Amino acid sequence: MRANHLDRNQSPECRPLQAMTFGQLAAVVRALDDQAVDRSRPDRPRAVPGRRRRVVGVDGMSGSGKSGFARRLAAELGAPVLSVDDLVPGWDALAESVTLLSDWVLRPLAAGRPARWRRFDWVADRPGEWAGIEPGDFLVVEGCCVGLPPAAAELSYLIWIDIAAAERRRRLERRPDWGAYRPFAERWARQENALQADADTPGRADLVVDNNERSRDGDWADGFFCAERGEPTAPRETRHRSG
């Protein structure tokens, strides 16, 4: 299956699309396990006392509608949103942001500890102020490649936003920040394509959302169409609360 567009006719593993509301999705997320997990040794995760902040990752290519979807879900959960754009240390460092997300944010939160990260100042083109988040209930993280290792292992739930490349480009060009983004668009796209090429993020996602027709320029309605991917997998040692 291509990483940048879900072909429902040619992908045998793809289930039929179904309608879902953000309220229904929020209920799924609320039922996820919140046992704190120490993953300082990724090959030997172990449960530790306390609760983890359940983190939903929203992945997809530029222009797919990740930010709007993340904000809509976060509002339903009463959760903050972290854009990985805040962590990317420059126009050529998309891959580095995945490791920073894991080390600075996801691993501490999984263990029930506070997380701190340094925002990148895109105007000054240098690292900026530090930010943080305390342990709590939920966090929605959005950005291209949030579903890639090593960050993927720390997520409680992974969503892929699927949309055709031509439609993504059309929506990018309609964004208010297109003028500033345009000189870097192809440079950024090459990194996205290279990182997602063999990652099979849609195939590993817990939910694939079809955004080809449902939303208009990121203005998500209450519902959407999606394909579930069966029971979630690691890190997800105990994905749902017992009882």
N, C-alpha and C positions, 0 to 999 in steps of 0.2 A: 504494500500500500504506500502511495506517495505521502511524504511527510507534510506537503502543503495543501493537499486537497483530498477529501474522502470520496472515493468512487464507490457508491453504494451498489452499483451493478457488477463491478469486477472484484470486489473484496469479499471472499466467501465467509470471512469471520465476522463481517459486519452484520449486526442485527437490524431489523426493521426500525425505522424512526418512530419515535413515540412522543407525544406531547407531555411536557412537564412544566409546572409552575415553579417560581423561585421559592415559594413557601414549601413545596414538596421537596425541593433540593435541600433547603435549609433543615428540614426534618431529618433527612438522611445524614447530613453533617453532624447534627446534634447527637445522633445515635452512635457516632464513632467513639472508639475507646480513648480515654484521656489519661491512661496510666503513664506516668513519667518514665522515660527510657534514657539510659546513659548510652550514647553511641560514640564515646571518645575512642573506642575501638570498633570501627564499623563492622568488622567481621565477627564481633562478639557483643551484640547489644544486650543490655541487661536491664530489667525493671528496677526502678529505684523509688523510694517513697515520694509521694506527691503526685500532682496532676500536671499534665502537659497541656500547652495551648494547642488545640487542634488547628492545623494549618491546611488551608485549601489552596492549591496551586492552580492558576489559570494560565495556560500556555497557548501559544499560537504565533503565527507570523505577524509582522507589522501590518497594521490595518485590518486585522481580523475581527476586532471588536472586544479584545480582552479587557481593556480598562473599563468600558461601560458595563460589561457583564460582571466584572469583579465588584464594582461599586454597587450594582443592584443586589448581588448576593450578600455583600457585606451589610447593606442596609437591612436586609431580612434577618441576618444573624445578630445585628447590633455589634458588628466587629470592625476593627480598623482595617485599612487597606495599605499594603506596602507595594509600591511600584519598584521593580528591580532596576528601572532607569536610575533610581537614586544611588544604586550601588555600582553601576558600570563605570569603571575608571577611565573613560575616554572612548572615542569613536572606534577604536580598534581593539577593544578589550571586552567584547561580549562574553567570550568564553571564561574570562577571569571572574566575571560577576557571578557565575554559577557556584564557584568555590567560595567566594565571599559570602554569598547568601547562606550556604551551608554552615560555614565556620562562624560567622558573626551572628546569624539570626536563628536558623532552624535548629541547629544542634543544641544551643543553650535552651531554647524554648521547649524542645523535646524532653529535656532533663528537668524541666520545671524551674529554670533559672531565667533571670532577666537577659535580654539581648541588647547589644549595642552595635551600631554600624555607623560608618562615616559616609555622609551624603556627598556625592560628587557635584561640584559646582560647574554646570555646563557653560555658563556665561564666562567665568574666569578660566575654565579649562584646567581645573585643579581640584584636589580634595577639599571639601568644605567642612561644615560643622558636624559634630557627632549627634546622633539621635538614638533613641532607645525605646524599648517596650517591656513592660513588666509581665510576669506570668499571668495568665487569664484564661478565658474560655476559647476564643477563636481569633484567627487571623487569616485574611485573604491576601495572597501574594500573587501579583500578576506581572507577566513579562515573558518575552520570548526566551525559551530554554530553561524556565524554572522547573520543568519536568525532566531535565537531564541529570545524570549523576555528576557530582555526589548529592546534589540537592534533592533529587527524586526520593532517595531513601528516607528523608526526614519528613516528607509530606504525609498528611493524614488522608488526603484525597486529591486526585489529579484530574483536571478538566482540560480538554483540548478544544479550542474554537476552530471549527473548520469553515473555510471559505475559499472560493476560487481565486487564483492569482490576479486575474484581470479586475475582479470586483474589489479586491484588497487595494490595488493601485488606484482605482477610481476613488475609493474612500479616503486614501491617504492624501490625494490631491485636493480633496474638499476640506481637509482639516485646516483650522486657523493657523497652525504652526507650519504648514507645508513650505512656506517660503524659506524658513530657517532650516528645515529638515532636508529640503530638496538637494542641496549640494552633497549631502552625505547618504542619500537614500540607497544608491547602488552599492556603496561601500558597506553599509549596514546589512543590506540584503545578502551580499556574498557571505558574510559571517553567519547569518541565520541559516542560509541554505547548507553551508558546510557543516554546521553543528547538528542540524536536524536530519541530514541526509541518511544516516544509518542508525539514527536513534530510535526509530519507530515509536515516537511519543504518542501518536494517536492509538497505536495498538496496545500501549501500556496504560493508557488513561482509563480511569474509572468511568468517565463519561465523555462522549464526543458530542459537542453541540454544533448543529448545522446552522450557520449564520449566513447562508447564501441568499435567503429570501426573508427570514423572519424579522430582523431588525433593520432599521434604516439609519445608516451612518452612526451606529453606536447607540441609538435611542432604543433601548430594550423595553419591550412591553412586559407584562406580568409573566408571560409564558414563552416557551421556546420548544424547538424540536431537537431530539437528541437520540443517541444510541448508547445503551449501557454496554459495559464490557465484562459483565460477570462479577464475581466476587473480587474485591480489591486484593492486591498482593503486597509484598514487603514494602515498608518497614513495619509495618502493619502487622506486628507479631500477634496482637490480639485486637482485631479491627473493631469489633462491636462489643459493647458492654454485655457481660454475661447476665442472664436473667432478664 
